[in-house]
Amino acid sequence: MSTAVIAPVNPMAAEGKDTVMTVMRRDRANFTRLVSDPKNWNVMTRCTGWETRDLVGHMIDVMEGYFKNWEAAKAGKDGTALGLPVMGETLNDHALDFRKLPREEALARFKKDAEKLDGILEALTPDEWTGFMVYHPFAGPVPAGFYGTFQIMDYGVHPYDIEYGLGNKLATIDEATAGLILPYSFIFWMYTVDQKVAAGVDAQYGIETEGPWGGKWRATIKDGKWSHEPEKGNFEGCDALFHFDSAADHVLTFFGRFPGGSATGDPEVIHKVRHLFFSF
């Protein structure tokens, strides 16, 4: 996989499309290389209960789900959204169902779907990248350009899962990959608060992520709701501070691959934050 430095962009803006497409294609090529190796097909990955073949099934499932809602959007119809709380369980069931496909058939179907989605994303105009709304199967209507980064979430993180399963416990993800995903972590955190954990919590904490894709933010959890804003000072009044050495550390923590980042401050707040969000 290329290690060329890629300058930070806003993946949600039309100006970020070329970078999103470049990184998506690069990461997809790496993912395809790993899943195409027959020695890896039945390797247990970092995703609980999923072998490499299940990652291929997962990609078929999500892309073909996108296609249905994309056609609905083009026809001026609303799609369907099941909600984030059931996303993990539903995706797991669907991915495992594709085990019935022979390996070569699964790979061919995956590659055909990937080529189709690539073409759909490439054809988006700047206005469509930010303004054409397509129902995500679980999250609801989102701008079409979001789907490019949704693909990076899979193609960028799942190779880490495979490498981990192959024994590389020091595996990580590329900084541009992580940097493009990072803004979405704040959106998903807003909608994945575990209400049982959040009950009675009223706290502010800082998030500081190093590197060109990073930044500083102040997060608030109150009345079961999570919000954030850019931090312009030095986290005065925060109950705790989470510091990530890189965008990769931030994103892999967001995806629950490990509890990354160093944390200082109130131990109880730190513990609550570490368990504040449900998996999806």
N, C-alpha and C positions, 0 to 999 in steps of 0.2 A: 504494500500500500504506500502511496506517495506520502512523503513527509514534508512536502513543500509548504512554506508558510502562506496562509491565506488570511488576508486582512479582514477584520471584523466588519460585519454588515448587520442590518436589521432584517431577519428572514421574513418578517411579516410585511415589509414594504416591497413594492414592485422593484425598487432598485436592488434588492437583495436576491432577485430571482436567479441570475446567472451563477452566483456563488452557491445558492441552495442546490441548483441542478448539478453543478460541478461536483459538489461534495456527495450528493445523493448517488450519482453515477459511480464515483470512485468507491464509496462504501458498499454499494450494491455489487460491484465487481469483486470486492474482497469477500463479501458474504457468499457470493456465488461460488467462488473458488473453494471456500471451506466446505460448503454443503455438497459440492459436486464430488469431493473426494470420497470414494466408497468406504474408506477406512473410518471416516468420521460419522457415517450415517446413523449408527446406533450408540454413539458416545453420549453419555448423560451429561447435560450442560449445566450451567449455573442456574438456569430456570428450573425451579423445583418440579420434578416429574417429567421434564421434557428432554427427549433425546434430540440430536441434530435434525432428524427427520421431522420432528414435530415443529421445529422452527420453519421448515419449508411449508408444512401444512398451515401453520399460522399465517404465513405471508399470502398463501393462496386465499385463505379465508378473509383476511382483511381487505385485500385488493378487490376481490370479487364483491365484497360488501360495499366497497367504495363505488364500484361501477354501477350497482343498482341505484344508489342514491344520486349518483352523478346524472344518470338518465332521467331520474325523477326531477332533478333541479332544472335540467335543460327543457323539460316539458312543463315547467312552471308549477310542479307539484311539490308538496312537502314530503320529506322522507320520514324515517322513524328513528327515534333515539331511545335506547333502553335505559340509559343512565349509567353513570360511572360506578356506582356501588356493585353492579352485577357484571361489570366488564371483565374482571379477572376470571371469574368462574365460567362465564360464557365463552370467552376466548380459549380457555383451557379445554373445554368440552369439544369445541369445534376443531381445534388443532389436532387433538387425539383421534378424532373421527377420520382424518386424512391418512391415518396409518393403513387403511384398507387399500390405498393406492400402491401399486408397484413403484419402486424407487425411480425408474426412468420416466414413468408416466407423471409422477409427482414433480420431478425436476422440469420436465418439458412444460407442464402446465404452469408452474411457477414462472419460468422464463418468458412464456407467452404473455402472462398477465403483467409481468414487470415491464415488458416492452410496450404493451398497450397503455399502461398508466404513465410511462415516461412520455409517450406521444401526447397524451391528454394534457399533462402538465406543461410540456414544451409549447403547446399551441395556445396557452393562456396569454391574453393581452395584459398589459400593465393594469388596466382597469379591472379585468377579470381576476387577476392575482389577488387583489385586495377587496373586490366588490361582488364577485359572483359567489353566492352562498350555497354551500352544499352540506346537507345533513351528514354529520358523522354518525355512524351507527350507535354510538354511546354518548357522545358529548353534545349532540344537537347541531344546529347550523353554524358553520364556520366558513371564513373566506377560503376560496379554492386553493390559494397559495399555501395555506397551512399544510395541505397534504404532502407537499414536498418535504417539509421538515418531519411530518409524521413518518414518512418513509425513512428518513435519516435516523429517527429514533430506533427503528428496527434494524436497519442495515448497519448502523454505527455501533449499537450496543450488543446485538446478538453475536457478532464475531467475538466480542469479549467473553460472552457466555460459553461459546464453543472452545475458545482457547483455555478458559478456566477448566472446562471439563477435560481437556487434553492434558492438564497438569500444570499449566502456566498460571500459578496463583499470583503472579506479579503483572498479569495482563492489565491493560488500560484501554482507553479510547483516545482518538485523535483530538487535539484541542479545537480545531475548526468544527469537527463533528459536535463536540460538547458545547462549543460556543453558540452554534445555531440552535441547539436544543434548549440551552439555558433559559432564554426568556419565557419559554413555555412552562418551565417548572413553576414559575410564579402564578401562572394562570391555573394550572392543575392544583396547586396547593390551596387555592381559594375554594375549590369544589370537592376536596377530598379530606376535609377535616373529620376525624373520628369524634363524634359528638360525646361519646362516653368519656374519652380521654380529656376532651376540652371542657367538660362540665366544671364550672367554678373557676376556670383559669382566666386571669386578667393580667396579661404580661406583655412587655415589649422586649424584643431581642434583635440583635444585629446580625447581619449576614455579610461577610466580606470574602470575596472571591478574587484571588490574584490572577494576573495575566491580562493580556490585551482584550480578552473576551469577558473579563470579570467586571466587578464593580462593588459598590457598597449600598446596602439596603437596610431599612428599619422595618421589621415585621411586628404586627400587633395581633394578638389573639384575645378576643373579648366576646362574651355572649355567644360562644360557639362559632364565631366568624373569624376568618383570617384575612388580613390585608397587608399591604406593603407599600412603601414609597422609597424613592432614592434617599440615601443618607448623605446630608451635606456637611455634617459635623464629624464628631468623633464618638458617636454612639452614647452621648451623655444621657443618663437616665435609663439606659437599657438594663434589663435584669440579667441578660446573658449575651454572649457574643460567640458566633460560630464562624470560624475562619477556615477557608478552603485554599489549599495551595495552588489549585488550578481549576479551570472549568470542568475538566474531566472528573476531578474529585467531587465537585458539586453535583454533577449530573449523575454519576454512579450512586451517590448517596440518595439523590432524588428518586432514582429507580429502585432503591432498596437493595442494591447489590452489596453494600456494606455501610456501616455508620461512619462515614468519612468526616473529615474536618476536625480541628481541635475546638474545644468548647471551654469557655471560662465564664464564671459568674455563679448565679444561684443554682445549686445542684438540682433542686426540685424542678425549676423551670427547664433546665437542660434535659432532664429525664422526660418531662412532658413533651417537649419539642421533638425529641428523638422518637416518640411514639404517637405523635399528633395526627398523622395522616394514614388513612387506610390504603391498602394496596389496590392497584387497578390494572 
